[in-house]
């Protein structure tokens, strides 16, 4: 059951049965109903045992989850039924500490306590309960019960002493202020007030004419005030007023009009009130409907509020908001709208503060309410203890977004900063350490969830700024940025913020050192290029020529590397998109070899013939003419241009290796490492080859999407001697895995129009195992075929004159039957061996 459903039910609770009647509870709280029947006694015992078990279950639930509204309500009902008075009090107090109680629950609680005993002490307890209940929600029945109880049970009021009369009048005036403008039920409060004053008039002796006349004027004033307010049954009030004036001998009773015989100002106020009431009748009818949904009813209240706001009477608007809150106590939008209105009209004061307190009790999971509550306390110059208590309580709530927590922390820090900088001498007791502690708490609280986010960057940038301006601690400010880089080191903005702080302070050397730390890092998007360009611009603006040349020397190869990487990624993306098209020329070689269901549907294996050079050439030309349209030709040209540009960059890098501008070493001095532990990094490999020496650079291959290691790496050595020594460490262990080390073979480099790949021979003579590709192909071809080395055939160009002949035919579809080779005729091409065939595709 939802909280709002429970609260709706509790607005009009059903009458309790005889067993739960509070009068019988007071007489004998723990005894069951008297009965002479043994069967009835057994049934009562079973009920008591069942109630005890149910109570234990509810208490266990509340001990683990005090925010379970339904469990609180059920526990209170059960204890009331069992007659456990003391436990019932504790249960009600426990629920009141977490949730606001409904007016019906406060009425029930107050009546239970009032029926237990009488006396001044009990009267004080019950009055306190009524006062607490009146703070939660606006309720006319609760106000009437409170006023009646004070008149009947308060000894001073009942004896009509001067203190008692003054106390009663103060409470009546509070009731008029809180509920006197309630259009539908406010007249009940006015009538109670009038009846009280008229009862006092009867207690004044006839001889005391001065006191009697003063009391008559008091009653007349209440009539006049009520007649000026648009309320239900206002005409009946006017008639009652005229009848009362007739009793006083002031108005003749034979007038034809309702307003005849009354003072003109009273008549004018009455007519204006009637006009205001008539303007609100339709809205009152809408919000009073019982056969409509909750959504419709709430919308009717919002329409009513819009009308009242246009009328421009803040008191009437506030009363209408309170009426809506009573019916919809956990509506986030309603509380937000109500508090915004009060912030706009009243700005500060106890009224606004009390509304925010109630709003956060009803809707504790709305971060905006807590933020504005803290601002209201600051405007009202609340004590630091009160503000810190509210802030601590807000962190116990569960918000829907992390931004709400961040906004709450920043609001708290804003307040502390303002109180330190602009507080009066009497308030200036805060220390900056409190701000630092709050920042640290916020960082620890939010960092796991806000890693690499703008919110965390905003928090640390603000922290660093206050460390400089308020804390006067440059070391601490740098420590803030360093801690952020540990959490969000892959975030370009974090490095830029750190650098900007150093530049603003004039610390050029420190800013340059930060650039040197981050220019080679990989950032999302174009961040890697951006940081390189920022470094060059920084040196142009702040550095010497030597500084600029040094930065240029560092940045240029990095930019070329990034440019090459971008082109490779674009080429791969383009190739992947073209492969999805139904183009027989660009089918993947793997699909051709596979011979799956799609290929077998076109022609059965029995009808398929071995292709000749002429048929291959004709089929190729035919498919080429059909497949290549102008758009595809343009795309292919673009890809070709990208590849040629990539080739030129590689050639330039190799040429620059002699001048020392770029540390790109030839493959003769490069080792290819495989089977590397995925947790290993460059430092682990450098330590592994420390006994060999000569290590120039290490490049670990990583997945382009996840960034994780692929278990492969290139290690550049200064000369062949060091490379040979490194290869001698083949099959040695690193981090629990046996490494495979081989010389990088430049003759295996292939270009497929999408990427520049390097393939390597993995020392098959030592391991005795064939390459991965050869092993795969051996299962698809004749068992007599042997492929001794690893080769990539994904991008070769087919020769039009090649005929697939010979006993050891290479790359024959698996579904084509191998017939006995025919006799070689004169003029036919001699069958080619595997080695001869491979040389057709591999360039030296």
N, C-alpha and C positions, 0 to 999 in steps of 0.2 A: 504494500500500500504506500502511495506517495505521501510526502509530507503535507502537501496542500490539501489532499483528500482528508487526512486526519484532522488538520486544522479546521476544515470546513465542517466536519462532523462535530467537532468540539465547540463550534459556535452555538449549537443548540443541542446540548446533551440530553439524552433521554432520562427519565426519572429512574433512580436506582430502586432495586427491589427491596423487599422488607429486610432481607439479610444484610443489606449494605446501608440501611438507614442509620444516619450518623447519631441520632438520639439513642438508638439501641446500642450502638458502638460505645458511646460514652458511658452508658450504664454498665455494660459488661463487655469490654473490648474483645476478649479472646474466647468467650463462651459461645457455642453454637446455639441455635434457636432451641428453646425448651420443648421437649416432646417426651411423652410417656412410652412411645412405641419403640421396641428394640430395633425394628427394621429401620426406622428413621434415624436412630443413633448410628447404626452401621453405615447408612448412606452418608450421613454427615461426616463420619470418620474417613470414608473413602474420598469425599470431596475435599476434606482438609489435607489428606495426603497428596491428592492430585494438585491442589493449590500450592503446597510446599515444593513439590517437584517443579512445577511451572515457575515458581518464584526463583528457585535456584538456577534454572536455565536462564531466566531474564537477568539475574544479577551477574552470572558468568559472562553473558554477552555484553553487558554494560561495563564490566571491568576491563574487557579487551577493546571495546569500541564505544566510548562515551558519547559519540556523535550519532548514535542510532536513535533517531527521533521516535520511531515506532515502538522500540523496546522501552523507552522512558514512559510513553503513554500507557502501554500495557501493564507495566510494573505499578504505576500509580493506581490504575483501576483495580488491579488484583489486591494490592495492599489495602485499599479502601474497602473492598469486599470482605477481606479477611479480618478487618478491624485492628490491624497493626498500626496504632496511632503514631508511635515514635518512628517506626520505619517509614511510614507514610510521609511524615514531615521531612525526613532525610531524602527520600526519593524526590519529593517536590523541589527541595532546595537544590539537589543535584541537577535536575532538569533545568531549573531556572538559571543555573550558572552557565549552562551551555546554550539554551534556547530561550527566546521570549515565550511566555505562556499566553494562551489565548484568553480573551476576556472571560469566557465561560469557565476556564480552569481557575482563574483568579477568584471568580465568584464562589465557586465550589470550595476552594481552599479557605477563603475568609469565613464562609458560613459554617464550615466544619470546625474551625477554631473557635468561632463565637458560640457554638452550641455546646462546647465542652465544659465551660464554666463562665462565670461572670466576675466582674470586678475591674478595678482600674488597670491592673496589669494586663488582663486579657484584652480589655478595650484598646490599650496601646498596641498590643501585638496585632490585633485585627486591623486597626487603622493603618499600621505600617504595611500590612499586606495589600490593603486597598491602594495606598499610595504607590507601591511598587507596580501593581497591576495597571494603574492609570498612566504610568510612564511607558508601557509597552505599546498599547494601541488606544485609539479613540473609541470609547464605547459608552453610549448613553445609558444603557442598563447598569453598567458598572458604576457610573457616576451616581445614578439614582440610589443604588444600593449603599454606596458610601455615604451619601448625604443622609439617608434614612437611618443608617446605623449610628452615625454621630448624634443625630437628634434624639434617638431612643436610648442609646447605651452610654454616651459620654456623660459622666456625672455633672460636670460644670454646665454643659449645654442643657441638660434636662432640668437643672435647678434654675435656669435662666439667670445665672450670675453674669456679671459684666464681662468677666474673662471668657466665660462659655459663649456668650452672645457674640463677642468679638471674634472668637475662633470660628464659630459657625458662619458668620458673615464673610470672613476671609475665604473659607472653603467654597461658599456659594459664588463668590466673585471669581475664583479660579475656575470653577465649573462653567460660568458664563463665558469667560475668556476662551476656554478650551472647546466648548461645545455649544455655546449660545447662538452661533451662526449656522448650526446644522439645520438646513431647511426642513428636513422631514421630521426630525425628532428634537430639535433644540427647544421647542415650546415646553417640553416636559421639565427641563431645568428651570426655565423661567417660572413655571407654575409652582414648582417646589419652593423656589425662593420667595414668591409672593405668599404662599401659604405659611411659610415660617414667620415672615414679618407680620402677617395678619394674626397669627397665634400670639405673637409678642404683644400686639396691640390689645388683645383681650386681657392680658395680665396687668396692664397699667390701670391704676385706680382712676376713677372719674374725677377726683379732686385734683389730680396732677394734670391740669389742662396743658401745661407747657410741654411735658413729656408726651402727652397724647397727641398734640398737634405735630410735634416733631416726627412721631412714628407714622402719622397719616401722610405727611409729606414724603417720608421714605417709601411708603407703599405706592403712592402716586408716581413717584419717580421711576419705580420699577415698571409700572404700567406704561409710562411714556417711553421708556427705553425699549420695552418689548414691542410696542406698536410701531417703532421705527425700523424694525428688522423684518425682512421678508421670510416669514415662517408659515408652516402649515397651520390651518385653522386660525388665521389672523383675524378674521371677522368675528369669530367667537370670542377672541381676546378683547376686541373692541366692545362687544356687547357686555362682557363681564366687567370691563372698566366702567362703562356707563352705569351699570347696575350698582357698582360699588360707589360711584360718585353720588348716585341717588340716595344711597344709605347715609352718605355724609351730608346730604342736603344741599348739594351744589349744582345739580343738573336736573331740570324737569324731565319727566319720563314720557312726554307726549310728542316728541319730535318724529317727523315722518322719515327723515333721512338718518343714516347711520352716524354721520359726522355732525349732525346738528347738536348743538348744546355743549360741544367740547371745545377747548381752546384752539385757536386757528393754527398755531404751530404744531399742535398734536395732530390735527386733521391733515395738515399738509404732509407731515412725516408719514402718517398712515397711508395716504394716497400714493406716495412715492414707494413705500414698501410694498403695497399691493401691485404696483406696476412691475417692480423688480421680481416679485414672486411669480406673476403671470409670465414673465420672460423665461423663468426657470422651470416652469411646470413640465414642459415637454422633456427636458433633460432629467428631471426627477423621475418621471415615469419610465424613462429608458433604463436608468441605473437601478430601478426598483423591480424590474421584471425578473421573474423566477424561472420562466420556461425558455431561457436562452443559454447558449454556451458561455463558458468562462471567457473565451476570446472575445465574443461579442460584447459581453458585459464590460470587460476591460476597455474595449474600444469606445463604448458609450461613456465611460468615465473620462477617457482622454478627450473626447469631443466636448464634454461638459467643462473640463479644465481649460480647454482652448477658449471657450466662451467666457469663463470667469477671468482669465488673463486679459482678454480684450476689454473687460469692464474696468480693470485697473485697481482692484481692491485686494492687496496682498493678504489681508487677514482672511477674507473669504476663500481665496485660492488655497491658502495653507490648510484650512479646515476641510476643503474638498479633497486635497491630497491625503489628509489623514483618514478620511472616509474610505478612499480607494485603497490605502495601505491596509486597513483593517480587513477588507475583503480579499486583497491579493498581497499577503505579507511577504512572499518570497519571489515577487516579480522584480528581476534585476533592472529591467528598463524603467519600471515605475520609480524605484528608489533613485536611480541615476537621474531621472528627469526631475524628481522632487528636490534632490540636493543641488542640482544645477540652478534651479529656480531660487533656492534660498541663498546660494552663493552670489547670485546676481542681484538680489533685492536686499538681503540683510548683511551680506559680507561676513560678519563675524558676530560672536555673542553666544550666550549659553544655549539659545534656541537651536542655532545651527549645529553646535557641538553635540547636543543631545540627539538631534536627528541623525547625525552621522554615527553616533554610538549605536542607535537602534538599527540603522541600515546595515552596519557591519555584523550585527548579531543575526539579522534575518538573512543576509546574503554575504556570508564570510568569504566566498570564493570569487568575489569580484574585485580584482586588484585596483581598479580605478577608484572604487569607494574608499579603500584604505589609503591610497595616495592623497586623495582630496581631504580625507580625515586628518592626515598629518599636516597638510597645509592649513586647515582650519584651526588646529591647535596652535600652530605657529603664529597665525594672525591674532589669535586670542591671547598670545603671550603665556601659553601654558608652561608649566615647569618642565625641566629636562626629564625628570622622573616620569611624569605623565606621558610625555612624548615617547620616551624609550620603552615604556610599558606597552603602549599601543603598537609600536613598531615590532616589538618582540611577539606580540599576540598575532600580528598580521602574518608573520612568517610561519605560524602554525597552520595557516589555511592552505588549501590546495587550489592553485590557480590553473587555468586552462592552458596558458602559454608561458614560456620562459621570459618573454618580454615583459610580462606583468611583474615578475620577480625583479628583473633588472630595473624597471621604472620605480619600483618601491625602494630599492637600495639607493638609486640616484636621488630620489626625493629626500630620503633621510640624510644623505650626505650634503645635499643642497642646503637643507635646514641648518645643519651643523656649521657649514661654512658661513652662512649669513649671520648666525648667532655669534660666531667668533669675530667676524669682521665688523658687523654693524650693531651688535648688541650694546646695551647700555652698560655702564660700569657695574651696576648691581647684578646684571645678568652675565657679565663676562667672567664666568668661572669655568668655562670649557677649555680643554686642552686639545692641541692638534692631534695628540696621540689617539683620541677618540675617533677622529676621522680616519686615521691610518688603520685602526683596528676594524672599522666598518668596511673599508676598502678590502682589507685582507679577507674578512669574512665573506664578502660578496664574491671575491675571486675564487676562494675555495668552494663556495656554494654553487657557483654557476659555471666554472671552467669545464667540468666534465661534459656538460650539456651544450655549452655555447662555443665549443672549440672551432676555431677558424671562422668566426662570425663577426659581423660588424658590431654587434652588441658588446662582445668582450673587448674588442678594440676600443670602443667608445669608453668603456669603464676604465681601462688601463691608461688611455690618453688623459682622461680627467684626473686620474690618480697621480700620474706623473706631473701634471700641471700644478696640482695643489702641493705636491712635495716641493716643487720649486718656489711657488709663490707664498705658501703659508708655512711649510716646514723648513724652507731655506736649506734644503739638503739635496745637492746635485747627485751625490752618490746614490741616495735612495731613489731619485728619479730615474737614473740609469738602471738601477736594479729592477724597477717596475717594468721597463721595456725588456730587459733581459728575461724576466720571468714570463712575459707574454710570448717572446720568441721561442721559449721552451715548449709552450703550449700550442702556439700557432705559427711555427716557423715557416710553414709553406704559404703563409698569407703575405702577399706583397705589401699591402697597406701597413702591416705592422712594421716592416723594415723602413718604409718611407716615413712613417710617423716618428720613429726613432731618429732617423737622419735629419728630419725637419727640426726636431728639438735641438740637436747639436748645432745645426746651421744657424738657428735663431739665436743661440747663445754665443755664436762666433767661434765655435770649436771646430775648425775646418779639418784639422788632423784627425780628430775622432770620427767626424763624418766620413772621411775618406777610408778609414779603417773599416767602417761598417759596410761601405760599398764593396771593398775587397772581400768581405765575408759572404756577401749575398749575390754578387753578379753571376756566379756560376751555378746558382741554385735553380731548380725547375719550379716555376710558378704556373698556376692555371692560366689558360688563354694565352694572351700575348704578354703576360707579365714578365717572362724571361727576357724578351727583347726590350721591354719598357725599362727595366732596371739597368740594362746596359746603356741605353740612350740617356737615361738620367745621370749615370755616372759621367759620361762624356760631357753633358751639359754642365754638370757640377764643376768639372775641371776647367771648362772654358770660362766659367764665371768666377771661380775662386782659386784655381790652381796655377802653377807655373807651366811653362812649356814642357819641361821634363815630366811634370805630373800628367799633363795631357797626353804626351807620347806614351808614357807607361800605361795609362788607361786604355789608349787606343790599341796598344800591343796586346793587352789582355782581352779586350772586348771584341776585336775584329774576328779572331778565329771562333770565338763563341757565337757571334752573330751568324757567321757562315755555317757553322754546325747547326744552329737552329733553323736557318733558312733551308738547308738541305733536308733536315728532318720534316719541315713543313711540306716541302715538295713531295717527299716520299709518302707522307700521309695522304696528301691530296691525290697522288697517283694511285695509291692503294684504294682509296675511296672510289675513284673513278672506275678503276678496273673492276671493283666489286659490283658496281652498279651496272656495268656493261655485261658482266657475266650472267646477270639475271635475265637479259634479253634472250629471246629465242633465236640465236644466231649460231648456225652449225659450224662456222669458221672458228668461233671463239669458245667452243665447248672446252670444258676442262679435260685435260688428258686423262685424269683419273676416271672421269665418267666414261670415256671411250674404252678404257681398259676394263672397266667394271662389267659392262655388258649386262646391265640390269634389265628389269621388265620393260622399261620404256624403249630400249633399243631392240629387244626381241619382238616387240609387237609389230614393228615395221616390216621385218623380214625374218623368216624362220632360219635357223642355222643351216639347214640342209640346202636352202636355195642361195645362201650367201657364197660368193665367189671371192677368191683371192684377188685383191686389187693389183692392177698392172700400172706401169708408169703412165700410160696414156689415159687410163680411166681416172687415175688420181689427179692428173693435170686438168682434165676436162671438168671433173667434179669440183675441183678447187676454183677454177675460173668461173664456173656457173654460180656457185655459192657466193663467190666474191661479188659478182655483178648484182645478185639479188639482195645481198645483205647490206652492202654499203650504200647508204643514201647520203645526200649532202651534209646533213647534220652530223652523222657519224664520222664522215671524213674529217669534218672540222674538229670534232672531239679528239680523233686520233692524232691529228696534227698538233693539237694542244699538248697531248700527253707526250708525243715525241719531242716537242720543244722543251717540256719540263725535264725529260730524261737527259736530253743533251746538255741542258743547263746544269743538272746535277753532275754529269760527267766532267764538265769543265771545272766545276768547283773542286772535285776530287783531284783532277790533274794539277790544279793550282796549289792545293794543299801539299801534294807530293813535291812540287817544285819548291815550295816555301820551306820544306823540311831542311834543305841545305843552308838556307840563310838564317835559320833559327827563329823565324817569326812564328812558326806554328809547329808544334811538337807532334807531327804525324810521321810515323816511322814506317819503313817498308816492311812488307810481310816476311822477308827473309829473317828479320830479327823479332818476329812476333810469334808468341806461342798461343795456341788455342786450348783452353781448359774447359772440360765438361765434367758432368756428374758432381757439381759443387753443391754443398749444403745450402739450401735456400736461405738460411739465416746468416751465411757468411757475407762479409763486406770486404771492401778494398783493403782495409787494414789487416784483416785476417790473411788475405792472399799475400800481402807485402811481408808479413811475418813468416809465412810459409816459405817464401823465396829469399829470406834474409841471409841464409847461409850461402846462397848462390850469388846474390848481389847483381848489380847492373839493371835493376828494375827501373824503367823510365816512366811508364804509366800503366794504369790498370783500368779496364773498361768492362764492367759487369753488364751483361745484356738483361734488360728488364721488359716486362710485359707492358705494351703501350697503353693498355686500359687501366690495369690495377697498379702498375708501377712496381710490382713484386719481381724479385729475381727469378730468372728462368734457369738458373743453374749452369750458365755458360759465361765465359769471360775471355777477353783478349788481354795478354800481358806483353807489353813492348819492352825489349831488352836493348842495351846499348850496343852489343855486338854479338857475333855468332857464338863466341866462346861461352858467354853467359847463357845464351839460349840453349846451347847443347847441354850445359850443366843443369838447366831447368828441366829439359826433356828427360834427363836421367832420373828425375824424381817421379816419373810416371808410376802410377798405381800406389803411391803413398797416401796415407790417411790425413784428412783435414776435417775436423769437427765431426768425426764418425763416418765419413764417406771417403771411398777410394777415388782419387782424382785420376782423370784421363788427360794426359798432356801430350800435345803433338805440335809440330811446326805448322804454322799457317801457310798453306800452299797457294801462291798467287795465280797459278795456272788454272785453278778451279773457279775463278771469278766469272760470273755470268751476268748478263743484263737481260731482263725480261720485259722492259718497257715500263715497269712499275717500281722497281727497287734495285739497288746495287748490292748483290748478295755475295758472300764469301763462303765457299764450301771447303771442307777439309777432309783429309784422310786421317783416320783415327788409329794409326799404328795397328793395322789389322794383322801384321805379321807377328806382333808380340802377343796379342790376345787370341788370335786364331779365329775370330768371329768376323763374319761379313758385315758390311755396312747395313744400316737400317733399310735403305731403299732397295739394295740388292737382295736382301733377305725377302723383302715383300715381293719383288718382281720374280724371284725364283719360284714362288708358289703359283705364279700366274703363267709361266712359260714352261717350256720343256725342261725336264729334270736334268738334261744334259747341258743346259745353258748355265754358265757361271759368270757372275758379275763380281769381280774382285775388289772393287772400290766404290765408294759412295759418290753418286753423281746426281745432280738436280736436272731433270728434263722438263721442268714445268714451262720453260720459255724458249725451247729450241725452234729453229725455222726448218720446215720440211723441204727437202730437195725434190723437185718435180721428177727427176730421172731415177729416183731410187726404186729398186724392185726388191721386195721382201722375199728372197730366195735363200736356198742353202739348207743344209741339214740342221745347222744350229741357228735357225731363224730367230731373230731378236724382235721382241714386241709384237707377237702375233696374238690377235684376239682369242680369248679362251674358247669361244664357241666355234671357231673355224677348225675343221678337222685337218690334221696334218697327213697329207698323202705322200706316198713315196716319191722322192724327187725324180723329176724327169731327166733324160739324158741331155747334156748340154749341147745345144746345136751351135753350128758355126755362126759367129756374129753375136751370140748371146753374151750377156755380161756374166763374168765369173761370180759364183756365190761369194758373199763376203762373210768373213768371220766376225765375231763379236768385237774384237779389237778394231778391225777395219771399219766396222759400222759406227763404233763410238767416235772414231776420229773425224767422222763427217760432221759431228755436232760439237766437238770440243776444239776450240782454237788454242794454239800454243801462245 
